[in-house]
């Protein structure tokens, strides 16, 4: 398990990515946040988001891994597992 500061760093980096992809400087990430909560979160932006996260964290995800994600908290868990 990562320490709280490491998780905070991941959320900070993810927040910047989400704000860029969805063009919303006020977007706040929580573990419970889902695609349904973000107006601009469509299939194209979903792909842009995944690719941006892969680049930022130097990790890669399979389509199956991404397809199983239900919320931002699960996305963070997946990132942590890849680091």
Jmol script that loads the backbone (N, CA, C; Angstrom):
load data "model"
ATOM      1  N   UNK A   1       0.848  -1.195   0.000  1.00  0.00           N
ATOM      2  CA  UNK A   1       0.000   0.000   0.000  1.00  0.00           C
ATOM      3  C   UNK A   1       0.887   1.250   0.000  1.00  0.00           C
ATOM      4  N   UNK A   2       0.532   2.183  -0.831  1.00  0.00           N
ATOM      5  CA  UNK A   2       1.298   3.427  -0.882  1.00  0.00           C
ATOM      6  C   UNK A   2       0.940   4.313   0.300  1.00  0.00           C
ATOM      7  N   UNK A   3       1.889   5.103   0.700  1.00  0.00           N
ATOM      8  CA  UNK A   3       1.640   6.049   1.779  1.00  0.00           C
ATOM      9  C   UNK A   3       0.697   7.150   1.288  1.00  0.00           C
ATOM     10  N   UNK A   4       0.096   7.827   2.222  1.00  0.00           N
ATOM     11  CA  UNK A   4      -0.850   8.889   1.884  1.00  0.00           C
ATOM     12  C   UNK A   4      -0.240   9.963   0.979  1.00  0.00           C
ATOM     13  N   UNK A   5       1.001  10.412   1.243  1.00  0.00           N
ATOM     14  CA  UNK A   5       1.573  11.423   0.339  1.00  0.00           C
ATOM     15  C   UNK A   5       1.693  10.921  -1.098  1.00  0.00           C
ATOM     16  N   UNK A   6       2.051   9.646  -1.278  1.00  0.00           N
ATOM     17  CA  UNK A   6       2.152   9.101  -2.634  1.00  0.00           C
ATOM     18  C   UNK A   6       0.789   9.110  -3.314  1.00  0.00           C
ATOM     19  N   UNK A   7      -0.234   8.687  -2.588  1.00  0.00           N
ATOM     20  CA  UNK A   7      -1.585   8.724  -3.151  1.00  0.00           C
ATOM     21  C   UNK A   7      -1.985  10.153  -3.479  1.00  0.00           C
ATOM     22  N   UNK A   8      -1.618  11.082  -2.617  1.00  0.00           N
ATOM     23  CA  UNK A   8      -1.925  12.494  -2.867  1.00  0.00           C
ATOM     24  C   UNK A   8      -1.232  12.965  -4.148  1.00  0.00           C
ATOM     25  N   UNK A   9       0.010  12.513  -4.357  1.00  0.00           N
ATOM     26  CA  UNK A   9       0.735  12.872  -5.578  1.00  0.00           C
ATOM     27  C   UNK A   9       0.034  12.310  -6.817  1.00  0.00           C
ATOM     28  N   UNK A  10      -0.428  11.068  -6.720  1.00  0.00           N
ATOM     29  CA  UNK A  10      -1.139  10.452  -7.849  1.00  0.00           C
ATOM     30  C   UNK A  10      -2.415  11.220  -8.145  1.00  0.00           C
ATOM     31  N   UNK A  11      -3.178  11.540  -7.103  1.00  0.00           N
ATOM     32  CA  UNK A  11      -4.424  12.298  -7.314  1.00  0.00           C
ATOM     33  C   UNK A  11      -4.136  13.684  -7.885  1.00  0.00           C
ATOM     34  N   UNK A  12      -3.057  14.326  -7.443  1.00  0.00           N
ATOM     35  CA  UNK A  12      -2.711  15.653  -7.965  1.00  0.00           C
ATOM     36  C   UNK A  12      -2.381  15.570  -9.453  1.00  0.00           C
ATOM     37  N   UNK A  13      -1.588  14.575  -9.830  1.00  0.00           N
ATOM     38  CA  UNK A  13      -1.221  14.405 -11.231  1.00  0.00           C
ATOM     39  C   UNK A  13      -2.454  14.049 -12.070  1.00  0.00           C
ATOM     40  N   UNK A  14      -3.287  13.162 -11.530  1.00  0.00           N
ATOM     41  CA  UNK A  14      -4.516  12.776 -12.236  1.00  0.00           C
ATOM     42  C   UNK A  14      -5.472  13.953 -12.396  1.00  0.00           C
ATOM     43  N   UNK A  15      -5.565  14.773 -11.371  1.00  0.00           N
ATOM     44  CA  UNK A  15      -6.464  15.932 -11.442  1.00  0.00           C
ATOM     45  C   UNK A  15      -6.057  16.836 -12.599  1.00  0.00           C
ATOM     46  N   UNK A  16      -4.761  17.080 -12.745  1.00  0.00           N
ATOM     47  CA  UNK A  16      -4.276  17.918 -13.850  1.00  0.00           C
ATOM     48  C   UNK A  16      -4.632  17.284 -15.195  1.00  0.00           C
ATOM     49  N   UNK A  17      -4.493  15.974 -15.300  1.00  0.00           N
ATOM     50  CA  UNK A  17      -4.817  15.276 -16.553  1.00  0.00           C
ATOM     51  C   UNK A  17      -6.312  15.361 -16.837  1.00  0.00           C
ATOM     52  N   UNK A  18      -7.134  15.062 -15.846  1.00  0.00           N
ATOM     53  CA  UNK A  18      -8.583  15.121 -16.016  1.00  0.00           C
ATOM     54  C   UNK A  18      -9.019  16.527 -16.425  1.00  0.00           C
ATOM     55  N   UNK A  19      -8.472  17.549 -15.770  1.00  0.00           N
ATOM     56  CA  UNK A  19      -8.846  18.930 -16.084  1.00  0.00           C
ATOM     57  C   UNK A  19      -8.467  19.281 -17.513  1.00  0.00           C
ATOM     58  N   UNK A  20      -7.328  18.783 -17.986  1.00  0.00           N
ATOM     59  CA  UNK A  20      -6.895  19.043 -19.356  1.00  0.00           C
ATOM     60  C   UNK A  20      -7.791  18.299 -20.354  1.00  0.00           C
ATOM     61  N   UNK A  21      -8.001  17.013 -20.141  1.00  0.00           N
ATOM     62  CA  UNK A  21      -8.784  16.201 -21.079  1.00  0.00           C
ATOM     63  C   UNK A  21     -10.228  16.695 -21.167  1.00  0.00           C
ATOM     64  N   UNK A  22     -10.816  17.012 -20.031  1.00  0.00           N
ATOM     65  CA  UNK A  22     -12.224  17.411 -20.006  1.00  0.00           C
ATOM     66  C   UNK A  22     -12.413  18.924 -20.035  1.00  0.00           C
ATOM     67  N   UNK A  23     -11.310  19.679 -20.153  1.00  0.00           N
ATOM     68  CA  UNK A  23     -11.344  21.134 -20.268  1.00  0.00           C
ATOM     69  C   UNK A  23     -12.203  21.764 -19.168  1.00  0.00           C
ATOM     70  N   UNK A  24     -11.918  21.355 -17.927  1.00  0.00           N
ATOM     71  CA  UNK A  24     -12.675  21.839 -16.769  1.00  0.00           C
ATOM     72  C   UNK A  24     -11.697  22.077 -15.615  1.00  0.00           C
ATOM     73  N   UNK A  25     -11.326  23.344 -15.426  1.00  0.00           N
ATOM     74  CA  UNK A  25     -10.349  23.695 -14.396  1.00  0.00           C
ATOM     75  C   UNK A  25     -10.885  23.538 -12.979  1.00  0.00           C
ATOM     76  N   UNK A  26     -12.183  23.310 -12.839  1.00  0.00           N
ATOM     77  CA  UNK A  26     -12.777  23.167 -11.515  1.00  0.00           C
ATOM     78  C   UNK A  26     -13.042  21.716 -11.132  1.00  0.00           C
ATOM     79  N   UNK A  27     -12.704  20.797 -12.004  1.00  0.00           N
ATOM     80  CA  UNK A  27     -12.971  19.382 -11.759  1.00  0.00           C
ATOM     81  C   UNK A  27     -12.169  18.896 -10.559  1.00  0.00           C
ATOM     82  N   UNK A  28     -12.853  18.318  -9.589  1.00  0.00           N
ATOM     83  CA  UNK A  28     -12.212  17.763  -8.396  1.00  0.00           C
ATOM     84  C   UNK A  28     -12.394  16.259  -8.405  1.00  0.00           C
ATOM     85  N   UNK A  29     -11.296  15.531  -8.269  1.00  0.00           N
ATOM     86  CA  UNK A  29     -11.374  14.073  -8.286  1.00  0.00           C
ATOM     87  C   UNK A  29     -11.640  13.529  -6.893  1.00  0.00           C
ATOM     88  N   UNK A  30     -12.533  12.551  -6.843  1.00  0.00           N
ATOM     89  CA  UNK A  30     -12.771  11.775  -5.632  1.00  0.00           C
ATOM     90  C   UNK A  30     -12.737  10.311  -6.059  1.00  0.00           C
ATOM     91  N   UNK A  31     -12.499   9.410  -5.126  1.00  0.00           N
ATOM     92  CA  UNK A  31     -12.496   7.992  -5.492  1.00  0.00           C
ATOM     93  C   UNK A  31     -13.826   7.527  -6.086  1.00  0.00           C
ATOM     94  N   UNK A  32     -14.914   8.188  -5.731  1.00  0.00           N
ATOM     95  CA  UNK A  32     -16.243   7.782  -6.178  1.00  0.00           C
ATOM     96  C   UNK A  32     -16.641   8.366  -7.531  1.00  0.00           C
ATOM     97  N   UNK A  33     -15.850   9.315  -8.066  1.00  0.00           N
ATOM     98  CA  UNK A  33     -16.193   9.975  -9.327  1.00  0.00           C
ATOM     99  C   UNK A  33     -16.290   8.967 -10.469  1.00  0.00           C
ATOM    100  N   UNK A  34     -17.357   9.071 -11.269  1.00  0.00           N
ATOM    101  CA  UNK A  34     -17.547   8.185 -12.417  1.00  0.00           C
ATOM    102  C   UNK A  34     -17.745   9.007 -13.684  1.00  0.00           C
ATOM    103  N   UNK A  35     -17.731   8.318 -14.811  1.00  0.00           N
ATOM    104  CA  UNK A  35     -17.948   8.990 -16.099  1.00  0.00           C
ATOM    105  C   UNK A  35     -19.284   9.720 -16.118  1.00  0.00           C
ATOM    106  N   UNK A  36     -20.280   9.166 -15.460  1.00  0.00           N
ATOM    107  CA  UNK A  36     -21.608   9.782 -15.439  1.00  0.00           C
ATOM    108  C   UNK A  36     -21.597  11.148 -14.740  1.00  0.00           C
ATOM    109  N   UNK A  37     -20.570  11.387 -13.914  1.00  0.00           N
ATOM    110  CA  UNK A  37     -20.476  12.646 -13.162  1.00  0.00           C
ATOM    111  C   UNK A  37     -19.835  13.784 -13.953  1.00  0.00           C
ATOM    112  N   UNK A  38     -19.240  13.470 -15.109  1.00  0.00           N
ATOM    113  CA  UNK A  38     -18.497  14.468 -15.887  1.00  0.00           C
ATOM    114  C   UNK A  38     -19.154  14.611 -17.258  1.00  0.00           C
ATOM    115  N   UNK A  39     -19.697  15.796 -17.526  1.00  0.00           N
ATOM    116  CA  UNK A  39     -20.461  16.027 -18.760  1.00  0.00           C
ATOM    117  C   UNK A  39     -19.695  15.650 -20.026  1.00  0.00           C
ATOM    118  N   UNK A  40     -18.425  15.975 -20.070  1.00  0.00           N
ATOM    119  CA  UNK A  40     -17.636  15.777 -21.292  1.00  0.00           C
ATOM    120  C   UNK A  40     -17.037  14.369 -21.415  1.00  0.00           C
ATOM    121  N   UNK A  41     -17.333  13.501 -20.465  1.00  0.00           N
ATOM    122  CA  UNK A  41     -16.716  12.164 -20.448  1.00  0.00           C
ATOM    123  C   UNK A  41     -17.467  11.242 -21.398  1.00  0.00           C
ATOM    124  N   UNK A  42     -17.065  11.296 -22.674  1.00  0.00           N
ATOM    125  CA  UNK A  42     -17.640  10.414 -23.687  1.00  0.00           C
ATOM    126  C   UNK A  42     -16.581   9.397 -24.100  1.00  0.00           C
ATOM    127  N   UNK A  43     -16.886   8.574 -25.077  1.00  0.00           N
ATOM    128  CA  UNK A  43     -15.953   7.502 -25.455  1.00  0.00           C
ATOM    129  C   UNK A  43     -14.630   8.046 -25.984  1.00  0.00           C
ATOM    130  N   UNK A  44     -14.662   9.119 -26.761  1.00  0.00           N
ATOM    131  CA  UNK A  44     -13.424   9.684 -27.295  1.00  0.00           C
ATOM    132  C   UNK A  44     -12.555  10.258 -26.176  1.00  0.00           C
ATOM    133  N   UNK A  45     -13.175  11.019 -25.286  1.00  0.00           N
ATOM    134  CA  UNK A  45     -12.402  11.587 -24.177  1.00  0.00           C
ATOM    135  C   UNK A  45     -11.925  10.497 -23.219  1.00  0.00           C
ATOM    136  N   UNK A  46     -12.647   9.404 -23.145  1.00  0.00           N
ATOM    137  CA  UNK A  46     -12.210   8.282 -22.313  1.00  0.00           C
ATOM    138  C   UNK A  46     -10.879   7.736 -22.843  1.00  0.00           C
ATOM    139  N   UNK A  47     -10.793   7.585 -24.147  1.00  0.00           N
ATOM    140  CA  UNK A  47      -9.552   7.111 -24.774  1.00  0.00           C
ATOM    141  C   UNK A  47      -8.431   8.119 -24.550  1.00  0.00           C
ATOM    142  N   UNK A  48      -8.730   9.395 -24.755  1.00  0.00           N
ATOM    143  CA  UNK A  48      -7.729  10.446 -24.519  1.00  0.00           C
ATOM    144  C   UNK A  48      -7.239  10.413 -23.073  1.00  0.00           C
ATOM    145  N   UNK A  49      -8.164  10.204 -22.146  1.00  0.00           N
ATOM    146  CA  UNK A  49      -7.822  10.148 -20.729  1.00  0.00           C
ATOM    147  C   UNK A  49      -6.883   8.982 -20.441  1.00  0.00           C
ATOM    148  N   UNK A  50      -7.233   7.809 -20.918  1.00  0.00           N
ATOM    149  CA  UNK A  50      -6.412   6.621 -20.661  1.00  0.00           C
ATOM    150  C   UNK A  50      -5.015   6.797 -21.255  1.00  0.00           C
ATOM    151  N   UNK A  51      -4.937   7.280 -22.488  1.00  0.00           N
ATOM    152  CA  UNK A  51      -3.634   7.481 -23.127  1.00  0.00           C
ATOM    153  C   UNK A  51      -2.817   8.526 -22.355  1.00  0.00           C
ATOM    154  N   UNK A  52      -3.442   9.597 -21.932  1.00  0.00           N
ATOM    155  CA  UNK A  52      -2.739  10.643 -21.170  1.00  0.00           C
ATOM    156  C   UNK A  52      -2.217  10.104 -19.845  1.00  0.00           C
ATOM    157  N   UNK A  53      -3.011   9.284 -19.179  1.00  0.00           N
ATOM    158  CA  UNK A  53      -2.590   8.698 -17.907  1.00  0.00           C
ATOM    159  C   UNK A  53      -1.437   7.720 -18.132  1.00  0.00           C
ATOM    160  N   UNK A  54      -1.534   6.915 -19.171  1.00  0.00           N
ATOM    161  CA  UNK A  54      -0.457   5.980 -19.482  1.00  0.00           C
ATOM    162  C   UNK A  54       0.863   6.725 -19.704  1.00  0.00           C
ATOM    163  N   UNK A  55       0.806   7.804 -20.454  1.00  0.00           N
ATOM    164  CA  UNK A  55       2.018   8.595 -20.724  1.00  0.00           C
ATOM    165  C   UNK A  55       2.557   9.242 -19.457  1.00  0.00           C
ATOM    166  N   UNK A  56       1.675   9.838 -18.677  1.00  0.00           N
ATOM    167  CA  UNK A  56       2.102  10.582 -17.483  1.00  0.00           C
ATOM    168  C   UNK A  56       2.739   9.670 -16.439  1.00  0.00           C
ATOM    169  N   UNK A  57       2.228   8.455 -16.313  1.00  0.00           N
ATOM    170  CA  UNK A  57       2.726   7.546 -15.287  1.00  0.00           C
ATOM    171  C   UNK A  57       3.660   6.466 -15.851  1.00  0.00           C
ATOM    172  N   UNK A  58       3.905   6.497 -17.165  1.00  0.00           N
ATOM    173  CA  UNK A  58       4.771   5.512 -17.831  1.00  0.00           C
ATOM    174  C   UNK A  58       4.325   4.082 -17.539  1.00  0.00           C
ATOM    175  N   UNK A  59       3.017   3.868 -17.706  1.00  0.00           N
ATOM    176  CA  UNK A  59       2.419   2.542 -17.527  1.00  0.00           C
ATOM    177  C   UNK A  59       1.544   2.254 -18.739  1.00  0.00           C
ATOM    178  N   UNK A  60       1.087   1.016 -18.846  1.00  0.00           N
ATOM    179  CA  UNK A  60       0.123   0.707 -19.895  1.00  0.00           C
ATOM    180  C   UNK A  60      -0.950  -0.205 -19.325  1.00  0.00           C
ATOM    181  N   UNK A  61      -2.143  -0.057 -19.876  1.00  0.00           N
ATOM    182  CA  UNK A  61      -3.301  -0.815 -19.418  1.00  0.00           C
ATOM    183  C   UNK A  61      -3.864  -1.609 -20.587  1.00  0.00           C
ATOM    184  N   UNK A  62      -4.409  -2.773 -20.283  1.00  0.00           N
ATOM    185  CA  UNK A  62      -5.109  -3.529 -21.323  1.00  0.00           C
ATOM    186  C   UNK A  62      -6.535  -2.992 -21.435  1.00  0.00           C
ATOM    187  N   UNK A  63      -7.158  -3.272 -22.561  1.00  0.00           N
ATOM    188  CA  UNK A  63      -8.557  -2.854 -22.749  1.00  0.00           C
ATOM    189  C   UNK A  63      -9.436  -3.490 -21.677  1.00  0.00           C
ATOM    190  N   UNK A  64      -9.144  -4.722 -21.320  1.00  0.00           N
ATOM    191  CA  UNK A  64      -9.939  -5.413 -20.294  1.00  0.00           C
ATOM    192  C   UNK A  64      -9.802  -4.720 -18.937  1.00  0.00           C
ATOM    193  N   UNK A  65      -8.572  -4.318 -18.582  1.00  0.00           N
ATOM    194  CA  UNK A  65      -8.372  -3.617 -17.305  1.00  0.00           C
ATOM    195  C   UNK A  65      -9.164  -2.316 -17.273  1.00  0.00           C
ATOM    196  N   UNK A  66      -9.078  -1.551 -18.339  1.00  0.00           N
ATOM    197  CA  UNK A  66      -9.783  -0.265 -18.407  1.00  0.00           C
ATOM    198  C   UNK A  66     -11.291  -0.491 -18.408  1.00  0.00           C
ATOM    199  N   UNK A  67     -11.736  -1.511 -19.103  1.00  0.00           N
ATOM    200  CA  UNK A  67     -13.167  -1.798 -19.195  1.00  0.00           C
ATOM    201  C   UNK A  67     -13.805  -2.172 -17.879  1.00  0.00           C
ATOM    202  N   UNK A  68     -13.021  -2.703 -16.947  1.00  0.00           N
ATOM    203  CA  UNK A  68     -13.557  -3.113 -15.639  1.00  0.00           C
ATOM    204  C   UNK A  68     -13.657  -1.960 -14.649  1.00  0.00           C
ATOM    205  N   UNK A  69     -13.025  -0.829 -14.946  1.00  0.00           N
ATOM    206  CA  UNK A  69     -13.007   0.289 -14.004  1.00  0.00           C
ATOM    207  C   UNK A  69     -14.397   0.886 -13.825  1.00  0.00           C
ATOM    208  N   UNK A  70     -14.766   1.112 -12.572  1.00  0.00           N
ATOM    209  CA  UNK A  70     -16.081   1.685 -12.274  1.00  0.00           C
ATOM    210  C   UNK A  70     -16.008   3.134 -11.813  1.00  0.00           C
ATOM    211  N   UNK A  71     -14.826   3.547 -11.300  1.00  0.00           N
ATOM    212  CA  UNK A  71     -14.701   4.910 -10.789  1.00  0.00           C
ATOM    213  C   UNK A  71     -13.226   5.306 -10.701  1.00  0.00           C
ATOM    214  N   UNK A  72     -12.990   6.538 -10.311  1.00  0.00           N
ATOM    215  CA  UNK A  72     -11.622   7.054 -10.233  1.00  0.00           C
ATOM    216  C   UNK A  72     -10.808   6.284  -9.194  1.00  0.00           C
ATOM    217  N   UNK A  73     -11.420   5.897  -8.091  1.00  0.00           N
ATOM    218  CA  UNK A  73     -10.709   5.139  -7.066  1.00  0.00           C
ATOM    219  C   UNK A  73     -10.133   3.845  -7.623  1.00  0.00           C
ATOM    220  N   UNK A  74     -10.906   3.138  -8.451  1.00  0.00           N
ATOM    221  CA  UNK A  74     -10.413   1.908  -9.064  1.00  0.00           C
ATOM    222  C   UNK A  74      -9.307   2.211 -10.077  1.00  0.00           C
ATOM    223  N   UNK A  75      -9.405   3.349 -10.761  1.00  0.00           N
ATOM    224  CA  UNK A  75      -8.368   3.775 -11.708  1.00  0.00           C
ATOM    225  C   UNK A  75      -7.061   4.018 -10.943  1.00  0.00           C
ATOM    226  N   UNK A  76      -7.157   4.691  -9.798  1.00  0.00           N
ATOM    227  CA  UNK A  76      -5.973   4.942  -8.976  1.00  0.00           C
ATOM    228  C   UNK A  76      -5.383   3.614  -8.491  1.00  0.00           C
ATOM    229  N   UNK A  77      -6.224   2.690  -8.061  1.00  0.00           N
ATOM    230  CA  UNK A  77      -5.730   1.380  -7.631  1.00  0.00           C
ATOM    231  C   UNK A  77      -4.979   0.674  -8.753  1.00  0.00           C
ATOM    232  N   UNK A  78      -5.493   0.792  -9.974  1.00  0.00           N
ATOM    233  CA  UNK A  78      -4.844   0.176 -11.122  1.00  0.00           C
ATOM    234  C   UNK A  78      -3.487   0.825 -11.384  1.00  0.00           C
ATOM    235  N   UNK A  79      -3.434   2.142 -11.302  1.00  0.00           N
ATOM    236  CA  UNK A  79      -2.166   2.863 -11.488  1.00  0.00           C
ATOM    237  C   UNK A  79      -1.159   2.421 -10.430  1.00  0.00           C
ATOM    238  N   UNK A  80      -1.591   2.367  -9.178  1.00  0.00           N
ATOM    239  CA  UNK A  80      -0.706   1.956  -8.084  1.00  0.00           C
ATOM    240  C   UNK A  80      -0.163   0.548  -8.357  1.00  0.00           C
ATOM    241  N   UNK A  81      -1.000  -0.343  -8.844  1.00  0.00           N
ATOM    242  CA  UNK A  81      -0.576  -1.716  -9.110  1.00  0.00           C
ATOM    243  C   UNK A  81       0.482  -1.779 -10.226  1.00  0.00           C
ATOM    244  N   UNK A  82       0.464  -0.785 -11.120  1.00  0.00           N
ATOM    245  CA  UNK A  82       1.397  -0.767 -12.251  1.00  0.00           C
ATOM    246  C   UNK A  82       2.712  -0.061 -11.912  1.00  0.00           C
ATOM    247  N   UNK A  83       2.728   0.739 -10.871  1.00  0.00           N
ATOM    248  CA  UNK A  83       3.943   1.503 -10.522  1.00  0.00           C
ATOM    249  C   UNK A  83       4.974   0.637  -9.827  1.00  0.00           C
TER     250      UNK A  83
END
end "model"
wireframe off; spacefill off
backbone 0.3
color backbone group
